[in-house]
Amino acid sequence: MALSFAIELEQEDDGRWIAEVPDLPGVLAYGATERAAIAAAEALALRVLADRIETGEAEASLSITFAPVAA
């Protein structure tokens, strides 16, 4: 099973970037740059997916990709 997740990016008033994976509730991360926010969101998403695999909520054989979405 292949999964692909969109990452939404937005820049806050203070200059920080926020990246969110809407299909995975709670996967939201900040970064000083777009790339840092994306990397943090991807890492958090992988932790969430790993937890789902461990608890049997997801198939064990997954192919996962991430794609930034233009704001």
GROMACS elastic network, one bead per residue, 0.5 to 0.9 nm:
[ bonds ]
;  ai    aj funct       b0    kb
    1    59     6  0.76904   500
    1    61     6  0.66598   500
    1    62     6  0.51722   500
    1    63     6  0.61848   500
    1    64     6  0.86823   500
    2    61     6  0.86454   500
    2    62     6  0.56378   500
    2    64     6  0.58517   500
    2    65     6  0.80494   500
    3    62     6  0.68891   500
    3    63     6  0.58666   500
    3    65     6  0.64002   500
    3    66     6  0.86310   500
    4    63     6  0.81766   500
    4    64     6  0.56189   500
    4    66     6  0.56799   500
    4    67     6  0.74000   500
    5    21     6  0.66653   500
    5    22     6  0.81877   500
    5    23     6  0.69686   500
    5    24     6  0.85615   500
    5    64     6  0.77956   500
    5    65     6  0.64613   500
    5    66     6  0.50317   500
    5    67     6  0.63886   500
    5    68     6  0.85793   500
    6    20     6  0.83184   500
    6    21     6  0.60146   500
    6    22     6  0.72859   500
    6    23     6  0.77982   500
    6    65     6  0.89134   500
    6    66     6  0.61244   500
    6    67     6  0.52177   500
    6    68     6  0.58939   500
    6    69     6  0.60678   500
    7    19     6  0.62287   500
    7    20     6  0.54597   500
    7    22     6  0.72696   500
    7    38     6  0.73640   500
    7    41     6  0.79796   500
    7    42     6  0.85332   500
    7    66     6  0.69666   500
    7    67     6  0.60668   500
    7    69     6  0.55854   500
    7    70     6  0.88068   500
    8    18     6  0.81019   500
    8    19     6  0.55303   500
    8    20     6  0.51814   500
    8    21     6  0.64534   500
    8    22     6  0.75471   500
    8    38     6  0.88760   500
    8    68     6  0.63559   500
    8    69     6  0.52842   500
    8    70     6  0.71925   500
    8    71     6  0.67934   500
    9    17     6  0.68935   500
    9    18     6  0.57158   500
    9    20     6  0.66453   500
    9    34     6  0.74313   500
    9    37     6  0.81566   500
    9    38     6  0.79633   500
    9    68     6  0.74223   500
    9    69     6  0.69595   500
    9    70     6  0.72173   500
    9    71     6  0.61327   500
   10    16     6  0.86163   500
   10    17     6  0.57672   500
   10    18     6  0.53836   500
   10    19     6  0.67004   500
   10    20     6  0.87766   500
   10    34     6  0.85601   500
   10    71     6  0.67110   500
   11    14     6  0.80821   500
   11    15     6  0.60656   500
   11    16     6  0.58134   500
   11    18     6  0.62184   500
   11    19     6  0.89163   500
   11    34     6  0.82660   500
   12    15     6  0.53539   500
   12    16     6  0.53680   500
   12    17     6  0.59755   500
   12    18     6  0.71480   500
   13    16     6  0.74516   500
   14    17     6  0.88833   500
   15    32     6  0.73614   500
   15    33     6  0.85010   500
   16    30     6  0.66530   500
   16    31     6  0.58465   500
   16    33     6  0.67227   500
   16    34     6  0.83288   500
   16    37     6  0.85284   500
   17    29     6  0.82976   500
   17    30     6  0.55437   500
   17    31     6  0.52094   500
   17    32     6  0.60482   500
   17    33     6  0.59420   500
   17    34     6  0.57001   500
   17    35     6  0.88554   500
   17    36     6  0.81965   500
   17    37     6  0.59670   500
   17    38     6  0.87999   500
   18    28     6  0.69615   500
   18    29     6  0.56018   500
   18    31     6  0.64223   500
   18    32     6  0.88685   500
   18    33     6  0.89562   500
   18    34     6  0.77439   500
   18    37     6  0.58255   500
   18    38     6  0.80639   500
   18    41     6  0.86716   500
   19    27     6  0.82795   500
   19    28     6  0.56992   500
   19    29     6  0.53442   500
   19    30     6  0.63561   500
   19    31     6  0.80608   500
   19    34     6  0.78713   500
   19    37     6  0.53876   500
   19    38     6  0.56809   500
   19    39     6  0.88363   500
   19    40     6  0.80415   500
   19    41     6  0.59980   500
   19    42     6  0.89846   500
   19    68     6  0.88646   500
   20    23     6  0.89100   500
   20    24     6  0.85287   500
   20    25     6  0.88797   500
   20    26     6  0.82262   500
   20    27     6  0.57649   500
   20    29     6  0.65086   500
   20    30     6  0.89404   500
   20    37     6  0.87382   500
   20    38     6  0.82017   500
   20    41     6  0.64646   500
   21    24     6  0.56294   500
   21    25     6  0.74111   500
   21    26     6  0.81311   500
   21    27     6  0.55579   500
   21    28     6  0.66285   500
   21    41     6  0.71435   500
   21    42     6  0.83085   500
   21    45     6  0.74775   500
   22    25     6  0.62593   500
   22    26     6  0.82821   500
   22    27     6  0.74138   500
   22    28     6  0.85321   500
   23    27     6  0.85594   500
   24    27     6  0.57707   500
   24    45     6  0.71084   500
   24    48     6  0.79025   500
   24    49     6  0.87260   500
   25    28     6  0.82568   500
   26    45     6  0.89378   500
   27    41     6  0.62682   500
   27    42     6  0.84920   500
   27    44     6  0.62375   500
   27    45     6  0.59592   500
   27    48     6  0.80114   500
   28    37     6  0.87545   500
   28    40     6  0.83830   500
   28    41     6  0.59526   500
   28    44     6  0.79362   500
   28    45     6  0.87387   500
   29    37     6  0.58190   500
   29    38     6  0.76682   500
   29    39     6  0.87259   500
   29    40     6  0.57689   500
   29    41     6  0.51140   500
   29    42     6  0.88947   500
   29    44     6  0.78758   500
   30    33     6  0.86017   500
   30    34     6  0.88315   500
   30    36     6  0.76520   500
   30    38     6  0.83125   500
   30    40     6  0.71956   500
   30    41     6  0.79250   500
   31    34     6  0.66537   500
   31    35     6  0.75997   500
   31    38     6  0.77398   500
   31    39     6  0.85121   500
   31    40     6  0.73170   500
   32    35     6  0.83890   500
   32    36     6  0.63154   500
   32    37     6  0.70354   500
   33    36     6  0.51600   500
   33    37     6  0.62859   500
   33    38     6  0.86272   500
   34    37     6  0.52461   500
   34    38     6  0.61780   500
   34    39     6  0.86310   500
   35    38     6  0.50850   500
   35    39     6  0.60694   500
   35    40     6  0.85760   500
   36    39     6  0.51266   500
   36    40     6  0.61577   500
   36    41     6  0.85963   500
   37    40     6  0.51613   500
   37    41     6  0.61376   500
   37    42     6  0.85793   500
   38    41     6  0.51079   500
   38    42     6  0.60712   500
   38    43     6  0.85753   500
   38    68     6  0.77110   500
   39    42     6  0.51244   500
   39    43     6  0.61611   500
   39    44     6  0.86131   500
   40    43     6  0.51683   500
   40    44     6  0.61876   500
   40    45     6  0.85591   500
   41    44     6  0.51034   500
   41    45     6  0.60011   500
   41    46     6  0.85613   500
   42    45     6  0.50125   500
   42    46     6  0.61561   500
   42    47     6  0.86639   500
   42    66     6  0.73463   500
   43    46     6  0.51862   500
   43    47     6  0.63643   500
   43    48     6  0.88013   500
   44    47     6  0.50638   500
   44    48     6  0.62963   500
   44    49     6  0.86731   500
   45    48     6  0.50647   500
   45    49     6  0.61500   500
   45    50     6  0.85008   500
   46    49     6  0.50118   500
   46    50     6  0.59394   500
   46    51     6  0.84704   500
   46    64     6  0.89347   500
   47    50     6  0.50264   500
   47    51     6  0.61471   500
   47    52     6  0.86356   500
   48    51     6  0.51470   500
   48    52     6  0.63131   500
   48    53     6  0.87616   500
   49    53     6  0.61905   500
   49    54     6  0.85998   500
   49    57     6  0.88896   500
   49    58     6  0.75900   500
   50    53     6  0.50464   500
   50    54     6  0.61373   500
   50    55     6  0.86311   500
   50    58     6  0.87421   500
   50    60     6  0.89790   500
   51    54     6  0.50561   500
   51    55     6  0.61888   500
   51    56     6  0.85262   500
   51    57     6  0.83419   500
   51    58     6  0.89509   500
   52    55     6  0.52150   500
   52    56     6  0.60282   500
   52    58     6  0.54586   500
   52    59     6  0.85503   500
   53    56     6  0.50933   500
   53    57     6  0.58231   500
   53    59     6  0.63058   500
   53    60     6  0.56644   500
   53    61     6  0.89351   500
   54    57     6  0.76546   500
   54    58     6  0.82418   500
   54    60     6  0.82770   500
   55    58     6  0.79408   500
   56    59     6  0.71374   500
   56    60     6  0.79708   500
   58    61     6  0.87231   500
   58    62     6  0.84809   500
   59    62     6  0.65425   500
